[in-house]
Amino acid sequence: MVDVSLSNRAGISDAIHGFYHLVDIGQASRTATLFAPDATLTFGPGSPQPGTIAGAAIGAAMVAREALTTAFTRHVVTNILFESTADGVAARYLLTLFRSDDASRSSVPAFVADVAELWTHDSGQWQIRARTILPAFARA
């Protein structure tokens, strides 16, 4: 069991917030290093493109996301909870996504989702082993 110390919580929390910050400032390609080489990224039912991306395909997806220069986003993360597991640290949180694909910059959230992750510590860095995004509310 991995210790869910204050230091580990802070490290994972910083990585979560750093991930979404990079996406929001147009540098999504830099987020690929936050995923373990064999990681999975799952978008559940209600997502714009449901399905699972794994391994090196995650990096390619982040490069493609960065290329979407018309997508203006802000991700808001709240209610982070941590739990020690045999494989690492589980993190659960609420994600609210504000997204506009045109000049309107509509302030209506695109979705509110429950996110479940497994984080592992390798080579001195916290990495995402698995992330599942399950929209609870989605803009029609």
N, CA and C atoms as an extended XYZ file, in Angstrom:
420
Properties=species:S:1:pos:R:3:atomname:S:1:resname:S:1:resid:I:1 pbc="F F F"
N         0.851       -1.182        0.000 N   MET     1
C         0.000        0.000        0.000 CA  MET     1
C         0.895        1.243        0.000 C   MET     1
N         0.579        2.175       -0.882 N   VAL     2
C         1.322        3.427       -0.972 CA  VAL     2
C         0.770        4.388        0.067 C   VAL     2
N         1.664        5.033        0.777 N   ASP     3
C         1.285        5.989        1.808 CA  ASP     3
C         0.595        7.197        1.179 C   ASP     3
N        -0.554        7.569        1.723 N   VAL     4
C        -1.265        8.751        1.243 CA  VAL     4
C        -0.949        9.910        2.196 C   VAL     4
N         0.336       10.188        2.309 N   SER     5
C         0.797       11.267        3.176 CA  SER     5
C         0.430       12.622        2.578 C   SER     5
N         0.551       13.647        3.383 N   LEU     6
C         0.287       15.007        2.917 CA  LEU     6
C         1.195       15.350        1.734 C   LEU     6
N         2.428       14.906        1.796 N   SER     7
C         3.380       15.157        0.707 CA  SER     7
C         2.928       14.470       -0.588 C   SER     7
N         2.501       13.223       -0.503 N   ASN     8
C         2.030       12.508       -1.688 CA  ASN     8
C         0.741       13.126       -2.232 C   ASN     8
N        -0.152       13.516       -1.334 N   ARG     9
C        -1.384       14.180       -1.769 CA  ARG     9
C        -1.055       15.469       -2.514 C   ARG     9
N        -0.133       16.238       -1.977 N   ALA    10
C         0.244       17.510       -2.616 CA  ALA    10
C         0.877       17.261       -3.985 C   ALA    10
N         1.728       16.259       -4.094 N   GLY    11
C         2.371       15.959       -5.365 CA  GLY    11
C         1.378       15.548       -6.436 C   GLY    11
N         0.432       14.697       -6.071 N   ILE    12
C        -0.582       14.250       -7.033 CA  ILE    12
C        -1.532       15.389       -7.371 C   ILE    12
N        -1.940       16.132       -6.368 N   SER    13
C        -2.834       17.263       -6.602 CA  SER    13
C        -2.186       18.286       -7.546 C   SER    13
N        -0.915       18.577       -7.328 N   ASP    14
C        -0.198       19.497       -8.219 CA  ASP    14
C        -0.161       18.955       -9.649 C   ASP    14
N         0.039       17.647       -9.795 N   ALA    15
C         0.078       17.036      -11.127 CA  ALA    15
C        -1.291       17.104      -11.807 C   ALA    15
N        -2.362       16.876      -11.054 N   ILE    16
C        -3.714       16.971      -11.614 CA  ILE    16
C        -3.964       18.384      -12.124 C   ILE    16
N        -3.722       19.365      -11.271 N   HIS    17
C        -3.966       20.758      -11.663 CA  HIS    17
C        -3.033       21.188      -12.796 C   HIS    17
N        -1.791       20.727      -12.747 N   GLY    18
C        -0.841       21.049      -13.812 CA  GLY    18
C        -1.285       20.501      -15.153 C   GLY    18
N        -1.825       19.286      -15.151 N   PHE    19
C        -2.330       18.678      -16.380 CA  PHE    19
C        -3.361       19.585      -17.047 C   PHE    19
N        -4.394       19.949      -16.296 N   TYR    20
C        -5.474       20.734      -16.885 CA  TYR    20
C        -5.012       22.150      -17.246 C   TYR    20
N        -4.095       22.694      -16.489 N   HIS    21
C        -3.543       24.015      -16.826 CA  HIS    21
C        -2.860       23.964      -18.196 C   HIS    21
N        -2.049       22.943      -18.431 N   LEU    22
C        -1.366       22.818      -19.720 CA  LEU    22
C        -2.369       22.695      -20.869 C   LEU    22
N        -3.428       21.929      -20.671 N   VAL    23
C        -4.452       21.806      -21.712 CA  VAL    23
C        -5.086       23.178      -21.967 C   VAL    23
N        -5.417       23.885      -20.892 N   ASP    24
C        -6.108       25.169      -21.023 CA  ASP    24
C        -5.253       26.264      -21.661 C   ASP    24
N        -3.941       26.174      -21.549 N   ILE    25
C        -3.098       27.212      -22.157 CA  ILE    25
C        -2.549       26.793      -23.520 C   ILE    25
N        -3.096       25.707      -24.076 N   GLY    26
C        -2.727       25.299      -25.419 CA  GLY    26
C        -1.465       24.473      -25.522 C   GLY    26
N        -1.070       23.822      -24.414 N   GLN    27
C         0.133       22.998      -24.416 CA  GLN    27
C        -0.170       21.557      -24.004 C   GLN    27
N        -1.255       21.022      -24.545 N   ALA    28
C        -1.689       19.667      -24.172 CA  ALA    28
C        -0.637       18.610      -24.469 C   ALA    28
N         0.193       18.816      -25.478 N   SER    29
C         1.208       17.808      -25.811 CA  SER    29
C         2.166       17.558      -24.654 C   SER    29
N         2.362       18.555      -23.810 N   ARG    30
C         3.273       18.407      -22.666 CA  ARG    30
C         2.714       17.504      -21.575 C   ARG    30
N         1.417       17.202      -21.641 N   THR    31
C         0.800       16.359      -20.607 CA  THR    31
C         1.128       14.883      -20.781 C   THR    31
N         1.616       14.501      -21.947 N   ALA    32
C         1.875       13.078      -22.227 CA  ALA    32
C         2.834       12.466      -21.215 C   ALA    32
N         3.764       13.257      -20.687 N   THR    33
C         4.738       12.726      -19.722 CA  THR    33
C         4.109       12.400      -18.372 C   THR    33
N         2.897       12.862      -18.144 N   LEU    34
C         2.218       12.557      -16.886 CA  LEU    34
C         1.573       11.172      -16.891 C   LEU    34
N         1.558       10.518      -18.046 N   PHE    35
C         0.980        9.183      -18.152 CA  PHE    35
C         2.084        8.137      -18.147 C   PHE    35
N         1.865        7.054      -17.428 N   ALA    36
C         2.783        5.912      -17.467 CA  ALA    36
C         2.769        5.339      -18.885 C   ALA    36
N         3.857        4.683      -19.305 N   PRO    37
C         3.914        4.147      -20.674 CA  PRO    37
C         2.769        3.197      -21.022 C   PRO    37
N         2.235        2.477      -20.036 N   ASP    38
C         1.142        1.534      -20.296 CA  ASP    38
C        -0.201        2.041      -19.769 C   ASP    38
N        -0.334        3.347      -19.644 N   ALA    39
C        -1.543        3.945      -19.076 CA  ALA    39
C        -2.757        3.769      -19.982 C   ALA    39
N        -3.927        3.940      -19.356 N   THR    40
C        -5.181        3.981      -20.103 CA  THR    40
C        -5.911        5.280      -19.777 C   THR    40
N        -6.597        5.802      -20.764 N   LEU    41
C        -7.414        7.012      -20.624 CA  LEU    41
C        -8.775        6.672      -21.202 C   LEU    41
N        -9.786        6.602      -20.334 N   THR    42
C       -11.123        6.177      -20.744 CA  THR    42
C       -12.108        7.327      -20.621 C   THR    42
N       -12.839        7.548      -21.709 N   PHE    43
C       -13.929        8.512      -21.730 CA  PHE    43
C       -15.218        7.723      -21.747 C   PHE    43
N       -16.006        7.849      -20.689 N   GLY    44
C       -17.206        7.040      -20.538 CA  GLY    44
C       -18.382        7.538      -21.344 C   GLY    44
N       -19.517        6.834      -21.225 N   PRO    45
C       -20.744        7.227      -21.912 CA  PRO    45
C       -21.096        8.679      -21.583 C   PRO    45
N       -21.517        9.409      -22.605 N   GLY    46
C       -21.831       10.825      -22.434 CA  GLY    46
C       -20.693       11.724      -22.854 C   GLY    46
N       -19.506       11.150      -23.050 N   SER    47
C       -18.362       11.912      -23.552 CA  SER    47
C       -18.561       12.156      -25.044 C   SER    47
N       -17.949       13.220      -25.575 N   PRO    48
C       -18.062       13.465      -27.015 CA  PRO    48
C       -17.561       12.293      -27.858 C   PRO    48
N       -16.495       11.622      -27.412 N   GLN    49
C       -15.951       10.468      -28.126 CA  GLN    49
C       -15.642        9.368      -27.112 C   GLN    49
N       -16.669        8.609      -26.690 N   PRO    50
C       -16.444        7.566      -25.686 CA  PRO    50
C       -15.459        6.515      -26.190 C   PRO    50
N       -14.715        5.945      -25.249 N   GLY    51
C       -13.779        4.888      -25.591 CA  GLY    51
C       -12.516        5.003      -24.757 C   GLY    51
N       -11.581        4.098      -25.010 N   THR    52
C       -10.335        4.044      -24.254 CA  THR    52
C        -9.150        4.228      -25.188 C   THR    52
N        -8.216        5.044      -24.751 N   ILE    53
C        -6.950        5.260      -25.443 CA  ILE    53
C        -5.886        4.676      -24.525 C   ILE    53
N        -4.881        4.009      -25.090 N   ALA    54
C        -3.869        3.363      -24.247 CA  ALA    54
C        -2.466        3.605      -24.780 C   ALA    54
N        -1.509        3.566      -23.838 N   GLY    55
C        -0.093        3.634      -24.181 CA  GLY    55
C         0.282        4.859      -24.984 C   GLY    55
N         1.073        4.654      -26.036 N   ALA    56
C         1.584        5.761      -26.853 CA  ALA    56
C         0.479        6.553      -27.538 C   ALA    56
N        -0.690        5.948      -27.720 N   ALA    57
C        -1.808        6.650      -28.356 CA  ALA    57
C        -2.269        7.841      -27.513 C   ALA    57
N        -2.000        7.809      -26.212 N   ILE    58
C        -2.378        8.933      -25.359 CA  ILE    58
C        -1.567       10.162      -25.748 C   ILE    58
N        -0.277        9.998      -25.947 N   GLY    59
C         0.564       11.119      -26.373 CA  GLY    59
C         0.091       11.701      -27.693 C   GLY    59
N        -0.262       10.831      -28.639 N   ALA    60
C        -0.768       11.291      -29.938 CA  ALA    60
C        -2.080       12.056      -29.770 C   ALA    60
N        -2.938       11.591      -28.857 N   ALA    61
C        -4.203       12.279      -28.597 CA  ALA    61
C        -3.964       13.665      -27.992 C   ALA    61
N        -2.952       13.773      -27.154 N   MET    62
C        -2.650       15.071      -26.549 CA  MET    62
C        -2.075       16.045      -27.589 C   MET    62
N        -1.299       15.536      -28.517 N   VAL    63
C        -0.795       16.366      -29.624 CA  VAL    63
C        -1.975       16.837      -30.474 C   VAL    63
N        -2.916       15.932      -30.761 N   ALA    64
C        -4.099       16.289      -31.543 CA  ALA    64
C        -4.945       17.322      -30.806 C   ALA    64
N        -5.066       17.177      -29.482 N   ARG    65
C        -5.834       18.157      -28.697 CA  ARG    65
C        -5.182       19.526      -28.787 C   ARG    65
N        -3.876       19.575      -28.721 N   GLU    66
C        -3.163       20.852      -28.813 CA  GLU    66
C        -3.406       21.514      -30.170 C   GLU    66
N        -3.566       20.719      -31.205 N   ALA    67
C        -3.794       21.251      -32.553 CA  ALA    67
C        -5.187       21.876      -32.710 C   ALA    67
N        -6.096       21.612      -31.777 N   LEU    68
C        -7.442       22.203      -31.828 CA  LEU    68
C        -7.383       23.631      -31.295 C   LEU    68
N        -6.817       24.517      -32.069 N   THR    69
C        -6.594       25.891      -31.602 CA  THR    69
C        -7.871       26.700      -31.458 C   THR    69
N        -8.988       26.241      -32.035 N   THR    70
C       -10.252       26.961      -31.878 CA  THR    70
C       -10.971       26.580      -30.583 C   THR    70
N       -10.525       25.530      -29.910 N   ALA    71
C       -11.162       25.096      -28.666 CA  ALA    71
C       -10.573       25.883      -27.497 C   ALA    71
N       -11.398       26.737      -26.895 N   PHE    72
C       -10.994       27.498      -25.719 CA  PHE    72
C       -11.602       26.811      -24.513 C   PHE    72
N       -10.753       26.362      -23.572 N   THR    73
C       -11.255       25.611      -22.413 CA  THR    73
C       -10.736       26.162      -21.098 C   THR    73
N       -11.498       25.858      -20.071 N   ARG    74
C       -11.061       26.013      -18.697 CA  ARG    74
C       -11.626       24.823      -17.931 C   ARG    74
N       -10.729       24.086      -17.273 N   HIS    75
C       -11.100       22.932      -16.470 CA  HIS    75
C       -11.060       23.335      -15.000 C   HIS    75
N       -12.108       23.015      -14.270 N   VAL    76
C       -12.179       23.309      -12.843 CA  VAL    76
C       -12.255       21.980      -12.095 C   VAL    76
N       -11.288       21.739      -11.218 N   VAL    77
C       -11.197       20.492      -10.457 CA  VAL    77
C       -11.539       20.777       -8.996 C   VAL    77
N       -12.456       19.977       -8.445 N   THR    78
C       -12.837       20.140       -7.038 CA  THR    78
C       -13.045       18.773       -6.398 C   THR    78
N       -13.189       18.787       -5.079 N   ASN    79
C       -13.570       17.608       -4.297 CA  ASN    79
C       -12.607       16.433       -4.483 C   ASN    79
N       -11.306       16.702       -4.448 N   ILE    80
C       -10.323       15.637       -4.629 CA  ILE    80
C       -10.259       14.770       -3.374 C   ILE    80
N       -10.362       13.467       -3.581 N   LEU    81
C       -10.224       12.487       -2.505 CA  LEU    81
C        -9.134       11.505       -2.889 C   LEU    81
N        -8.374       11.046       -1.906 N   PHE    82
C        -7.284       10.101       -2.147 CA  PHE    82
C        -7.495        8.849       -1.318 C   PHE    82
N        -7.033        7.723       -1.878 N   GLU    83
C        -7.112        6.445       -1.167 CA  GLU    83
C        -5.888        5.613       -1.527 C   GLU    83
N        -5.295        5.016       -0.534 N   SER    84
C        -4.167        4.125       -0.753 CA  SER    84
C        -4.656        2.808       -1.333 C   SER    84
N        -3.942        2.299       -2.340 N   THR    85
C        -4.271        0.994       -2.922 CA  THR    85
C        -2.983        0.182       -3.017 C   THR    85
N        -3.124       -1.077       -3.335 N   ALA    86
C        -1.957       -1.948       -3.497 CA  ALA    86
C        -1.115       -1.530       -4.694 C   ALA    86
N        -1.744       -0.871       -5.683 N   ASP    87
C        -1.044       -0.506       -6.915 CA  ASP    87
C        -0.592        0.944       -6.970 C   ASP    87
N        -0.970        1.754       -6.006 N   GLY    88
C        -0.607        3.173       -6.032 CA  GLY    88
C        -1.574        3.976       -5.198 C   GLY    88
N        -1.894        5.159       -5.687 N   VAL    89
C        -2.837        6.034       -4.998 CA  VAL    89
C        -4.007        6.308       -5.924 C   VAL    89
N        -5.206        6.028       -5.444 N   ALA    90
C        -6.409        6.333       -6.205 CA  ALA    90
C        -6.821        7.758       -5.889 C   ALA    90
N        -7.172        8.503       -6.918 N   ALA    91
C        -7.683        9.863       -6.754 CA  ALA    91
C        -9.041        9.931       -7.428 C   ALA    91
N        -9.965       10.587       -6.768 N   ARG    92
C       -11.300       10.818       -7.333 CA  ARG    92
C       -11.603       12.296       -7.164 C   ARG    92
N       -12.210       12.870       -8.205 N   TYR    93
C       -12.554       14.281       -8.119 CA  TYR    93
C       -13.655       14.626       -9.098 C   TYR    93
N       -14.160       15.832       -8.947 N   LEU    94
C       -15.200       16.368       -9.805 CA  LEU    94
C       -14.540       17.318      -10.793 C   LEU    94
N       -14.856       17.160      -12.073 N   LEU    95
C       -14.295       18.002      -13.126 CA  LEU    95
C       -15.418       18.737      -13.829 C   LEU    95
N       -15.323       20.068      -13.865 N   THR    96
C       -16.254       20.889      -14.630 CA  THR    96
C       -15.476       21.467      -15.801 C   THR    96
N       -15.984       21.251      -17.003 N   LEU    97
C       -15.320       21.731      -18.211 CA  LEU    97
C       -16.141       22.838      -18.846 C   LEU    97
N       -15.510       23.985      -19.001 N   PHE    98
C       -16.071       25.078      -19.788 CA  PHE    98
C       -15.341       25.035      -21.123 C   PHE    98
N       -16.097       24.945      -22.227 N   ARG    99
C       -15.467       24.843      -23.542 CA  ARG    99
C       -16.286       25.622      -24.562 C   ARG    99
N       -15.562       26.368      -25.393 N   SER   100
C       -16.174       27.068      -26.510 CA  SER   100
C       -15.330       26.790      -27.740 C   SER   100
N       -15.989       26.406      -28.823 N   ASP   101
C       -15.297       26.127      -30.076 CA  ASP   101
C       -15.469       27.259      -31.079 C   ASP   101
N       -15.956       28.401      -30.599 N   ASP   102
C       -16.100       29.560      -31.473 CA  ASP   102
C       -15.841       30.829      -30.661 C   ASP   102
N       -16.015       31.962      -31.265 N   ALA   103
C       -15.696       33.238      -30.619 CA  ALA   103
C       -16.658       33.607      -29.499 C   ALA   103
N       -17.751       32.866      -29.325 N   SER   104
C       -18.757       33.215      -28.319 CA  SER   104
C       -18.243       33.091      -26.891 C   SER   104
N       -17.352       32.135      -26.673 N   ARG   105
C       -16.861       31.839      -25.324 CA  ARG   105
C       -18.008       31.710      -24.330 C   ARG   105
N       -18.989       30.919      -24.698 N   SER   106
C       -20.148       30.667      -23.856 CA  SER   106
C       -19.702       30.201      -22.478 C   SER   106
N       -20.338       30.714      -21.439 N   SER   107
C       -19.927       30.366      -20.076 CA  SER   107
C       -20.696       29.176      -19.513 C   SER   107
N       -21.484       28.516      -20.329 N   VAL   108
C       -22.220       27.340      -19.880 CA  VAL   108
C       -21.268       26.146      -19.879 C   VAL   108
N       -21.211       25.400      -18.771 N   PRO   109
C       -20.306       24.240      -18.756 CA  PRO   109
C       -20.640       23.234      -19.866 C   PRO   109
N       -19.599       22.677      -20.484 N   ALA   110
C       -19.786       21.630      -21.484 CA  ALA   110
C       -20.202       20.337      -20.795 C   ALA   110
N       -19.574       20.061      -19.638 N   PHE   111
C       -19.987       18.918      -18.840 CA  PHE   111
C       -19.416       19.011      -17.433 C   PHE   111
N       -20.027       18.223      -16.568 N   VAL   112
C       -19.524       17.985      -15.215 CA  VAL   112
C       -19.315       16.485      -15.143 C   VAL   112
N       -18.124       16.062      -14.721 N   ALA   113
C       -17.796       14.643      -14.745 CA  ALA   113
C       -17.169       14.178      -13.442 C   ALA   113
N       -17.358       12.902      -13.162 N   ASP   114
C       -16.637       12.232      -12.091 CA  ASP   114
C       -15.385       11.644      -12.724 C   ASP   114
N       -14.235       11.876      -12.095 N   VAL   115
C       -12.972       11.352      -12.611 CA  VAL   115
C       -12.381       10.417      -11.564 C   VAL   115
N       -11.959        9.244      -12.021 N   ALA   116
C       -11.285        8.268      -11.162 CA  ALA   116
C        -9.927        7.974      -11.778 C   ALA   116
N        -8.881        8.038      -10.957 N   GLU   117
C        -7.523        7.826      -11.447 CA  GLU   117
C        -6.754        6.893      -10.536 C   GLU   117
N        -5.745        6.255      -11.113 N   LEU   118
C        -4.754        5.524      -10.346 CA  LEU   118
C        -3.408        6.145      -10.669 C   LEU   118
N        -2.709        6.598       -9.637 N   TRP   119
C        -1.398        7.226       -9.781 CA  TRP   119
C        -0.327        6.309       -9.219 C   TRP   119
N         0.801        6.234       -9.917 N   THR   120
C         1.956        5.479       -9.435 CA  THR   120
C         3.160        6.400       -9.420 C   THR   120
N         4.124        6.046       -8.597 N   HIS   121
C         5.333        6.857       -8.477 CA  HIS   121
C         6.485        6.084       -9.100 C   HIS   121
N         7.047        6.631      -10.178 N   ASP   122
C         8.117        5.950      -10.891 CA  ASP   122
C         9.171        6.965      -11.305 C   ASP   122
N        10.417        6.645      -11.088 N   SER   123
C        11.543        7.506      -11.465 CA  SER   123
C        11.396        8.919      -10.907 C   SER   123
N        10.918        9.008       -9.679 N   GLY   124
C        10.816       10.300       -9.011 CA  GLY   124
C         9.658       11.161       -9.454 C   GLY   124
N         8.692       10.598      -10.179 N   GLN   125
C         7.564       11.385      -10.686 CA  GLN   125
C         6.266       10.616      -10.513 C   GLN   125
N         5.214       11.323      -10.141 N   TRP   126
C         3.881       10.723      -10.112 CA  TRP   126
C         3.381       10.631      -11.541 C   TRP   126
N         2.820        9.463      -11.897 N   GLN   127
C         2.276        9.255      -13.236 CA  GLN   127
C         0.897        8.613      -13.154 C   GLN   127
N         0.080        8.951      -14.137 N   ILE   128
C        -1.260        8.378      -14.232 CA  ILE   128
C        -1.155        6.990      -14.853 C   ILE   128
N        -1.628        5.982      -14.147 N   ARG   129
C        -1.680        4.616      -14.674 CA  ARG   129
C        -3.023        4.408      -15.382 C   ARG   129
N        -4.082        5.011      -14.816 N   ALA   130
C        -5.414        4.898      -15.411 CA  ALA   130
C        -6.229        6.129      -15.049 C   ALA   130
N        -6.935        6.667      -16.036 N   ARG   131
C        -7.864        7.787      -15.799 CA  ARG   131
C        -9.168        7.442      -16.503 C   ARG   131
N       -10.275        7.556      -15.766 N   THR   132
C       -11.607        7.351      -16.328 CA  THR   132
C       -12.430        8.598      -16.066 C   THR   132
N       -12.995        9.160      -17.128 N   ILE   133
C       -13.815       10.366      -17.047 CA  ILE   133
C       -15.251        9.963      -17.372 C   ILE   133
N       -16.142       10.135      -16.396 N   LEU   134
C       -17.544        9.743      -16.546 CA  LEU   134
C       -18.443       10.973      -16.412 C   LEU   134
N       -18.901       11.538      -17.527 N   PRO   135
C       -19.770       12.701      -17.433 CA  PRO   135
C       -21.048       12.395      -16.634 C   PRO   135
N       -21.360       13.283      -15.700 N   ALA   136
C       -22.603       13.173      -14.928 CA  ALA   136
C       -23.662       14.085      -15.526 C   ALA   136
N       -23.223       15.224      -16.056 N   PHE   137
C       -24.096       16.190      -16.746 CA  PHE   137
C       -23.362       16.605      -18.005 C   PHE   137
N       -24.092       16.736      -19.098 N   ALA   138
C       -23.474       17.147      -20.359 CA  ALA   138
C       -24.386       18.121      -21.087 C   ALA   138
N       -23.765       19.129      -21.694 N   ARG   139
C       -24.515       20.091      -22.493 CA  ARG   139
C       -25.000       19.397      -23.755 C   ARG   139
N       -26.233       19.601      -24.084 N   ALA   140
C       -26.820       18.961      -25.283 CA  ALA   140
C       -26.373       19.648      -26.554 C   ALA   140
